[in-house]
Every structure is written in C-alpha cells, then in structure tokens.
C-alpha cells in the first residue's frame, strides 16, 4: 500500500469557501442509486452500492486534533466544512485563514472575535483582524484608514459630493465605530475583504482608477494589490539588482521566470511604484491561490480490490477492515512526526485533524479500495498556539507510513482470513490465487488515454501525415461512457471468469492455515537485508530508516512448507524490528558532516553495511597504493609517434594520452565529457602502449559499449561480466604487461570495480578508467569512479571540449546543466527551439513521433528516448504503424508477447546477451546486450515455438534468432525479459555513448540530471527535449488540488536537487575507524534507537508511555527516553542520590560528559513541565505558572513519579492564594522553596502557613522509592 500526499486548494479567483465546498461535496457520502436489475452474482451479490469513484460511506474523524475539537465518529459535512475553512467546528469562530501574501503559502490567522455587538455579531479589533487576514497590525491600520476614507466619500456622495474612483475590494476595511470612538471590524466586513483578497486584485481595477503616471508608496501599492509590503519590497529590489537582465529578457519576448516590480527610489531612498508598472506586475502575476489541507491518499495492491469487491460479505468485510487498519497505522505514524512552523522553524504539534473517507472503485469503475485522508491545514503547536501545518514531514515520512500500513494490512489479512501471498509482477506481494492477468485486467485507470492511443494507431494506418492524424483524433475523442451500476459487479465477474477466476477460486484465496514463522526469522531477514545481491545496499551504498522499513515490509521469509511469504508483523513490531536491525552489527551508521540543510541526506540518519563499505575502502586503498609505481609507462618517443598518427586530436586529448602513459599509476581515472572524443583518445593511448610492448584490452559494462570501444580504439574488448567470470581461470585474462581500459566507467558498479582492481593487482596489470560522472551511474551500488575523480583531481585528466554537438546553444545547454545552472540550460534549449512543453499525453506522442518521422525523412534516423516503459511500448507500436503505413515493413509478421510483432524491416535492439547467437564460424561476434540491427526476414515453425527472426546486427553480422531468445525468457541472474525489442523508443541508459544526427527525448518531474544530460548530448545537429508531467494516479478525480508550479519550474527544481550517487565512504571517510570517540558515539546512537522499544523497567515506571495524550507529549517522552539511554550508554555513570541521578547517575568527570548531562537534564525538565501542563489543564490551569512548573521539575528531579494530580491541584491552589496574599515576587529565588513561597514573612500565622505549605511541597518532591535504575 502507498500514501500519496496531495495539497488541496485552488488556483486564483476562488475563495476558501468555494474550494471547501468542492471538497465536501466530492467526499461526503452519496446515497446510491437503486439498481434497476439485481445482477446474479455467485457467492453473494457484491457491493452493488459501490459503483462510482465517489463513496457512499460516511467519513471517520481521526487524529488527536479532532478529539480535542470534540470531533469523533462519523464526519458531519458541516463540521468538515468548518474545519477546512479554518473555523471552530462547533461555534464557527475563526481559527486560521488560508490566505497569504501571494496566496501560495498556508499562513497563520489566529483571530477569534474580540467582542460581540448588541445583536451578537462578532466584532474584531485591529490586531485580531490583522491576524485573521495574516497581515501585520500596521497593514490592517492601512486597510481601515482606506475604509474610513471610502465611507466618508460615500457619505459625501449622498449630498452631491464625488464618491471618488472605486478601489479594489480587498484593499480596505470599513470599520464600525462605537460610542467611545473605538474602531471594530464586523464579521461580514472581514469576510468580504477576505474573499476579495482570495480572488485577488485584477489589473483593470488598478488601471481604471487613475492616470498611468500616478505614483504610490510601497505600503499603498501593497495595499491595492493585496500583497504584503515585505513581499513587494523584495520584488522591487530584484528589479533594481537585475534591471539590465530583466530588460533584455522582456525585449526578447521572454518574461523572466521570477517575479519583479519596476520601481524607483524616491528622494529619501523610499521605493516608488507607478500605476502602469503596478498594472504590468498584476498582468504577469498569477492570481492568489488557497490551500485548505492535504489529501493523504492510501492506495492498495490491485488483488486486494478484486478479493474485497468480488468476495462474499464476510471476505469483503475482512479485507476492508484490514486495509482500514493499515490506513490508520500509517496515519498514526504521520501524526507522530507532524509539525507546524514558527519563525521558519518546525515545532511539534498536539495532533492532526483528519477526516478519512473510504472509496471502493477507481474512476474507471474497477475494484480499487482507497482512502482519502483529508488533513486540515491547521494544528495547535506544543505551546498552545494554532499554526499552519508544516507539510514537509508528511512528504518525508510517506514512505515509512506506507511500509507500516502495508505490514499491518498483511498481518491482519493473514491472521483473520488466512490469505497467502505471492510475489507481485512489479515488486511487492499480491494475494496468492489472483493472477497477474487478473490484476492487469482490473487496472484500467488509464482507459481513456489508451482508447485515444488505439484510435491514434488506427488513424495512422488511414492517413499519410501526422498533421492529418492529429486533426482527426482531436475531433473524434470519445466521450466518457456511462455505466449502469446494476451491471457493474456482474461485469466484473464476466471479466474475471474469462481469466479463470470464478467464485470457487476466489474463495480458495482465503482460509489457509497460518504457518508459524521460523524461530530465527530475524537472523534470516537481517542477513537478507545485507545481501550484496538483493539487500539494501544492492543498488546504493547508503540507505535510511525509511528504506529499511520498506525492505522489511516486503522481506521474503521461508515458511515451514518451503514457500516464500512476506514478513508478517503488525506495524508496531515492524518498527521495533527495523530499529533492532539498525542498531545491530549488520549495519554501520554514517556520521556524515557538512551536508547542505536542504539535502535529503541531512534530514535523517544514513546507514551502510560493512560489506559495501569494505568494497569502497579497498578500491580507495588500491588506488592510493598504486600511485607512482611505474606501471604502464611509455617513453616520450613512443607517445609522440602515437600522437602523430592522430593529427585531428586537440591539445586536451594529447595531454590525456601523455598523462595516462607517463603517470606510472597502477590505477588512473579520466573524465571524458559527452562527445569529447574519448574513443579517439584511447586509440592513440593504446597505440603508444602497444608500441612499448604492452598488451591493451578494453572492457565496458554494456556489450554494445564494449563493441564500440573495440571498433573505435582498435583493441580487443569484452564485457566486464566476461572478465569477472574468469577471475579464477587457469589462464588469466590479465598479466603484468596488460593495460585494461574501462570505458563508460561511471556505469561500473563498485563491487565490479573492486573485483577488476583485485584481478589487476594479482596480475600486476594497469587499469585506466574513463567515463563521465555527469552521465548515468551504475545500476547496482556505485559512485566510486566519480569519488576517485573528485578526490584526486591532480591525477585525473579531463576532456572538456565537445566535438559532437554543432549547435552552440545545445552545447551551452549541456554545459549549464552539467554545472547545475538548470534554468540557464532550459533557456538555451528554448532559444534553440529544442524545448517542447506539453500537457497532454496524446500531444506528447504525436509531437515525438513527428520529430522522429521528419528526422528519418531527412536522413537522421534515431530512437525516441523515454524512461517510462509504457510510453516506450506505445511509441514503438505507433512508430511501427507509421512504417507499415508507409510500406517500409514486410507484411509477414511474427507475433510476440506484450502485443508486439516483428516483420522484415523492423529495427530492433537486444535486451540480453546471447553468446550462442553469432554468424557461422564467428563465436566472438556474438549478440551483445544493446546490439542494434534490422530484421531481414521472419520464419514460421510448425508451432509458435519454432518461429524465428533473421537479424542483421550492426558490427556483428546476420544472426538467426529463435523465439526462445527474442521472446520472454530468463536471462543471466534469473531476470525474465524479452531478448529482442523494437528500437524506435529506448531508455536514456541505452543511448549513453551513442551519437546520432539528432535526438528526441522526454523527461518529467522524476528525471535525474544525469538522464537529462545524456538526453541532450546525443545529437550532432539538434537535441530536442519534451517536458511533461509525471503520471498522476488520481488524474481525473474531482478533489480540487492546490495549483502546482509551472511544469518548467517543477522539472527545473527536480534537476537542481538531483545529483550523482553519493558513496558511503565519501560521506564518512572514518566509518571503519572505531576509536574511542566513535565507539562511544556508536554505543550512544544504538542505545537511543532501541530504547523506546525496550525501556528498562525502572525507567519505564518513571517515564511511562503516555496514553491518550497529545502527540507532542508522546514525542517528548520518547525523545527523553532516547536521550537518557544514549547518555548512559556513552558515559556509563555511577548511581547517585542527587537531583536527576535516578536517570543519569552522578556527574562523570570526563570532558564533554557534563555538557551531555546538562542536555539530558534539560530534556527531562522540558518533558516534566509539558506533561504537568497537560495533566493539570483539566483542573483549570490553562497556563502553568512558572513557580508551579519549577516545582513539578523538582518532583521529577527527585525521582517522584505518578503524582496524584488532584492532590497537586489542591496544593497549588493554596500556594497560589498564599502567594497573592504574601505578594511573593514572580522571579524565582535562589533556592527551590524560596522561589515558590518567597521569604519567611514576619507575621507568625503567615509563617506557619508557609511552613505547612513548604512541608507539603517537599513531600511532593520526594521520590516514591529509591532504586539504582540500572545505572552502575
């Protein structure tokens, strides 16, 4: 299962009330239409009422914030609407506003009415009106002053005076003035202004009110436009700082991406804005938007929907209950980590207010249970102040919440219904008994686009040009079909039966006996998580707790009957197991430093495994140990002779050859940028080494890359896999006179690099690695090639000049992208006409096909490039259709899996290596992974198994390829894939290293910078890049979503944040050095990590788990337990009887220990105060006085636990009365009791009262018992 976070709101021009109304109408339960015919459905009539993508069930209130607001049980629509609108659900009073300076941020407006008028109408003073509108009191004064002027002009107009020019509705507040002359804002007036500010000021409102040359101060300009002076000041400064650049962009017809306001300084340095410039600003500016909450949508595996909605009532109830349990477990985790923002910093919150709605079908009316969990954009922070939610933790923790929800759901389903599981087609687990074909059948979310594509494919066969095709498709897109709900379930069963799933088979998915897990399952699972082949560090050398939770949730465990099942644990146990794993010797926590605060890696702890860290350390050690050992050195004469044979080489290429041949390093790296002539350079270096008596061989990860190296450099090459398969061969492929050139070295995994260097070291061979760290990295864990280049720049020559791209704007774009200047790179592509922004999938397909087709006609054939498998599949189908319609493909076809077909003339690519496939008598010319060719003939056997393709492979020759290779089959490592696929659309990884006349590629918000860089550096003449939105699983749903930034901005942000793979070794070079400090730090962190799950009994007594308490109390308690456990593990303190010794022992006389102790004591004090404030609030202590907070801290410091809060309340009431009578100063005294009760009074009776109170306060602060608490 998976949580997706979607901000809810609307683009400008709509008020909060309108947006809230849309949300409520979509999610509120709808009475089902009565079916006209009840379908006959075996085993129960199924969920007849759940026939649409809207629900018929009432929502549920969840979260501590809902409980505090008195919201429980079923969601009432009126309450829901008030909560989203920032109102109290019971009284309707204001709590928060979604309006901001530009409407793009959720902001605080904690204004409730100050007083009421005689008729009960709420009235607000200036400060509260400002809070409600999220402006400063000074700004509110400006609105009120403008309102007074308008009121006065309106009064004058009654007597013939001029009413003046109208002002924008959101630029004033007309006050009500009481008998004392005080100004108040009515609820109606505040609401009018608020709605107007939400809609925004139009340019016409400003333009029509005066002369273009009218001048405004900054405050007045801000008031008229409905933004803050601070925001407007920043835009004025941006114009002043970038005036020339902005002016040139406007002259060129390219509005700058960042907002600005044309303004000038007055005689006193103040900003002045002319009316015409204010109008121009409003024309450029997007209208304000509102954000009212977040939809945390939980989606499920497709097999769950099939079992639930086609199953019996009992099965359906069991499945839906299990999904709901998972949903609630995931939401609890998100609430635990929720936060608000105060002055730019996150603060803990008391809880979230969540309305959870369950829907059971997709928009395509397929079985698809999912939960819409709408979180209100408001929360009370730990200090009692209502603030806007900080949504970042929702995004950051969604992966963890998804893993916990999945674990809880599977555990519930297995224990309650006896479900068994099988591996899913795309990872994860599906219900055993529901096949992939059934899952695919009920996954029609994109039916409409697929229907449109089918029509496009058909139209291509009827028309000669893509312009005609686009016109006919656009004019005949089908309208959405209406579905008779009474036929829906029967239709589901018809589709299921066609694929072999009948009621008996469905019932057979449940009722299995639960098999006990092995007693040592945790050891088995931990070993699996650290496996180099498929563990957490198989694809990357670092991971986080989120990654560990996800891996554990899907970890396979062998059952007693030998079948593999997912690890079945409830969510709480999964968290405990994850923390045990992270605190074990299987894992090393990296103490990374100097990470940018915005980096994902800076947000949470980073881990690695000893195995991959050892791999990287060996690579670094071999590199450094091999510096200057006179390996593979060549005399200057031989180098000069080799260079003389390559007259076209430039200086940097010649320099690289000299440095490779004279450094004497056993291992050396070089950077060769895209199109910079790496192969030519390696040909010259190979010539020099050969002349000096060395044997030069080459290798690359991809077979086709190895072939290109062989052809271009004139040296024998094999794949990396071939060399590694001969590590222990009797006849070693390397010796002391061998130089091994590794091309496209960025794609070499660290484990393979380690193995190659080990082979070379044993043989005495030299290794030269050349590649481009800015391009694609390794599929498996990698990054060490880049790290070696960056860590040793003096030993790393670089080829910077591109010889491939002829368009200077493409070259500039590639250079800017490489350097991280993303906006500049996209600007260069746009200037060249090579950037295409499309919003519609159909337009994307037609646009890419047109580019591809026209380029072929001009003699520049090339593949279309896209990361998404489904897009490539469709592009290949459509391209084939174009070729067939043009008569370029043979009529005789061989069909293959996945709806593919091959005919003579088809261009294809090998997706696997086929060493047994080669021209007769040429075993070395075998089919390599990535080899491209053209089908010259198809053959048919007596059965489909005998079908074959005759393919002329580039650089290989003609090879006969049987079906057992070209169709799906297990390849090396057991991965099932097709051996041959169409080559009209391929991945970016496939074209790395290739050169074409032009290129056509697509990226979205999920693209990496390396992917984009490879895409725009393939073509000589031009490189075209299409930008589209990433696939939205809820596209078409009616919930109003907050507007996204422009597509070019979101992709630009993604490319900016993207970077190369970071290695564990570079993040923490001393990770393997367990000296005294590091050993203590490791002990501390491991103890802290597991403390919450395994609290020592005595500590658990004094810091018990809070029940039914606000989230911030639970968080503070857990953090305190972690701090205490970490301190104990680090310093091993001795027992004592002083303040706080029960928790942290006696002070330790070691440098740093005292500071650590103070920090832990501070955490204990904060928790004691926060807990007491919550416990005493029901007794009327809305704000705990400082003296009382001081006393409860003394109670905690003395080891007192579980005080009787009723007794303490009575004592504090008496103390409070005594302090009032005795006029005790607010400042705390030097001594604890003096601070609470003040000095002894001269009056004997008062002194006696003081003494009695002091004794009671002392008694309350005495520990209930004395224990060592496990402190030695």
C-alpha positions, 0 to 999 in steps of 0.5 A: 500500500502507498500514501500519496500526499496531495495539497488541496486548494485552488488556483486564483479567483476562488475563495476558501469557501468555494474550494471547501465546498468542492471538497465536501461535496466530492467526499461526503457520502452519496446515497446510491442509486437503486439498481434497476436489475439485481445482477446474479452474482455467485457467492453473494451479490457484491457491493452493488452500492459501490459503483462510482469513484465517489463513496457512499460511506460516511467519513471517520474523524481521526487524529488527536486534533479532532478529539480535542475539537470534540470531533469523533465518529462519523464526519458531519459535512458541516463540521468538515466544512468548518474545519477546512475553512479554518473555523471552530467546528462547533461555534464557527469562530475563526481559527486560521485563514488560508490566505497569504501574501501571494496566496501560495503559502498556508499562513497563520490567522489566529483571530477569534472575535474580540467582542460581540455587538448588541445583536451578537455579531462578532466584532474584531479589533485591529490586531485580531483582524490583522491576524485573521487576514495574516497581515501585520497590525500596521497593514490592517491600520492601512486597510481601515484608514482606506475604509474610513476614507471610502465611507466618508466619500460615500457619505459625501456622495449622498449630498452631491459630493464625488464618491471618488474612483472605486478601489479594489475590494480587498484593499480596505476595511470599513470599520464600525465605530462605537460610542467611545470612538473605538474602531471594530471590524464586523464579521461580514466586513472581514469576510468580504475583504477576505474573499476579495483578497482570495480572488485577488486584485485584477489589473483593470481595477488598478488601471481604471482608477487613475492616470498611468503616471500616478505614483504610490508608496510601497505600503499603498501599492501593497495595499491595492494589490493585496500583497504584503509590503515585505513581499513587494519590497523584495520584488522591487529590489530584484528589479533594481539588482537585475534591471539590465537582465530583466530588460533584455529578457522582456525585449526578447519576448521572454518574461523572466521566470521570477517575479519583479516590480519596476520601481524607483527610489524616491528622494529619501531612498523610499521605493516608488511604484507607478500605476502602469508598472503596478498594472504590468506586475498584476498582468504577469502575476498569477492570481492568489491561490488557497490551500485548505489541507492535504489529501493523504491518499492510501492506495492498495495492491490491485488483488486486494480490490478484486478479493474485497469487491468480488468476495462474499460479505464476510471476505469483503468485510475482512479485507476492508477492515484490514486495509482500514487498519493499515490506513490508520497505522500509517496515519498514526505514524504521520501524526507522530512526526507532524509539525507546524512552523514558527519563525521558519522553524518546525515545532511539534504539534498536539495532533492532526485533524483528519477526516478519512473517507473510504472509496471502493472503485477507481474512476474507471469503475474497477475494484480499487479500495482507497482512502482519502485522508483529508488533513486540515491545514491547521494544528495547535503547536506544543505551546498552545498556539494554532499554526499552519501545518508544516507539510514537509514531514508528511512528504518525508515520512510517506514512505515509512507510513506506507511500509507500516500500513502495508505490514499491518494490512498483511498481518491482519489479512493473514491472521483473520482470513488466512490469505497467502501471498505471492510475489507481485509482477512489479515488486511487492506481494499480491494475494496468492490465487489472483493472477497477474492477468487478473490484476492487469485486467482490473487496472484500467485507470488509464482507459481513456488515454489508451482508447485515444492511443488505439484510435491514434494507431488506427488513424495512422494506418488511414492517413499519410501525415501526422498533421492529418492524424492529429486533426482527426483524433482531436475531433473524434475523442470519445466521450466518457461512457456511462455505466449502469451500476446494476451491471457493474459487479456482474461485469466484473465477474464476466471479466474475471471468469474469462481469466479463470477466476470464478467464485470457487477460486476466489474463495480458495484465496482465503482460509489457509492455515497460518504457518508459524514463522521460523524461530530465527526469522530475524537472523534470516531477514537481517542477513537478507537485508545485507545481501550484496545481491538483493539487500539494501545496499544492492543498488546504493551504498547508503540507505535510511530508516525509511528504506529499511522499513520498506525492505522489511515490509516486503522481506521474503521469509521461508515458511515451514512448507518451503514457500516464500511469504512476506514478513508478517508483523503488525506495524508496531513490531515492524518498527521495533524490528527495523530499529533492532536491525539498525542498531545491530552489527549488520549495519554501520551508521554514517556520521556524515558532516557538512551536508547542505540543510536542504539535502535529503541526506541531512534530514535523517540518519544514513546507514551502510553495511560493512560489506559495501563499505569494505568494497569502497575502502579497498578500491580507495586503498588500491588506488592510493597504493598504486600511485607512482609505481611505474606501471604502464609507462611509455617513453616520450618517443613512443607517445609522440609517434602515437600522437602523430598518427592522430593529427585531428586530436586537440591539445586536451586529448594529447595531454590525456594520452601523455598523462595516462602513459607517463603517470606510472599509476597502477590505477588512473581515472579520466573524465571524458565529457559527452562527445569529447572524443574519448574513443579517439583518445584511447586509440592513440593511448593504446597505440603508444602502449602497444608500441612499448610492448604492452598488451591493451584490452578494453572492457565496458559494462554494456556489450554494445559499449564494449563493441564500440570501444573495440571498433573505435580504439582498435583493441580487443574488448569484452564485457566486464561480466566476461572478465569477472567470470574468469577471475579464477581461470587457469589462464588469466585474462590479465598479466603484468604487461596488460593495460585494461581500459574501462570505458563508460566507467561511471556505469561500473558498479563498485563491487565490479570495480573492486573485483577488476582492481583485485584481478589487476593487482594479482596480475600486476596489470594497469587499469585506466578508467574513463567515463563521465560522472555527469552521465548515468551511474551504475545500476547496482551500488556505485559512485566510486569512479566519480569519488576517485575523480573528485578526490584526486583531481591532480591525477585525473585528466579531463576532456572538456571540449565537445566535438559532437554537438554543432549547435552552440546553444545545445552545447551551452545547454549541456554545459549549464546543466552539467554545472547545475545552472538548470534554468540557464540550460532550459533557456538555451534549449528554448532559444534553440527551439529544442524545448517542447512543453506539453500537457497532454499525453496524446500531444506528447506522442504525436509531437515525438513521433513527428520529430522522429518521422521528419528526422528519418525523412531527412536522413537522421534516423534515431530512437525516441528516448523515454524512461517510462516503459509504457510510453516506450511500448506505445511509441514503438507500436505507433512508430511501427504503424507509421512504417507499415503505413508507409510500406517500409515493413514486410507484411509477414509478421511474427507475433510476440508477447506484450502485443508486439510483432516483428516483420522484415524491416523492423529495427530492433535492439537486444535486451540480453546477451546471447553468446550462442547467437553469432554468424557461422564460424564467428563465436566472438561476434556474438549478440551483445546486450544493446546490439542494434540491427534490422530484421531481414526476414521472419520464419514460421515453425510448425508451432509458435515455438519454432518461429524465428527472426533473421537479424542483421546486427550492426558490427556483428553480422546476420544472426538467426534468432529463435523465439526462445531468445527474442521472446520472454525468457530468463536471462543471466541472474534469473531476470525474465525479459524479452531478448529482442525489442523494437528500437524506435523508443529506448531508455536514456541508459541505452543511448549513453555513448551513442551519437546520432544526427539528432535526438528526441527525448522526454523527461518529467518531474522524476528525471535525474540530471544525469538522464537529462544530460545524456538526453541532450548530448546525443545529437550532432545537429539538434537535441530536442527535449519534451517536458511533461508531467509525471503520471498522476494516479488520481488524474481525473478525480474531482478533489480540487488540488492546490495549483502546482508550479509551472511544469518548467519550474517543477522539472527545473527544481527536480534537476537542481536537487538531483545529483550523482550517487553519493558513496558511503565512504565519501560521506564518512571517510572514518566509518571503519575507524572505531576509536574511542570517540566513535565507539562511544558515539556508536554505543550512544546512537544504538542505545537511543534507537532501541530504547523506546522499544525496550525501556528498562523497567525502572525507567519505564515506571518513571517515564511511562508511555503516555496514553491518550495524550497529545502527540507532542507529549508522546514525542517528548517522552520518547525523545527523553527516553532516547536521550537518557539511554544514549547518555548512559550508554556513552558515559556509563555513570555511577548511581547517585542520590542527587537531583536527576541521578535516578536517570543519569547517575552522578556527574562523570568527570570526563570532558564533554560528559557534563555538557551531555548531562546538562542536555539530558537534564534539560530534556527531562525538565522540558518533558516534566513541565509539558506533561504537568501542563497537560495533566493539570489543564483539566483542573483549570490551569490553562497556563502553568505558572512558572513557580508551579512548573519549577516545582513539578521539575523538582518532583521529577528531579527527585525521582517522584513519579505518578503524582496524584494530580488532584492532590497537586491541584489542591496544593497549588491552589493554596500556594497560589492564594498564599502567594497573592496574599504574601505578594511573593515576587514572580522571579524565582529565588535562589533556592527551590522553596524560596522561589515558590513561597518567597521569604519567611514573612514576619507575621507568625500565622503567615509563617506557619502557613508557609511552613505547612505549605513548604512541608507539603511541597517537599513531600511532593518532591520526594521520590516514591522509592529509591532504586539504582535504575540500572545505572552502575 
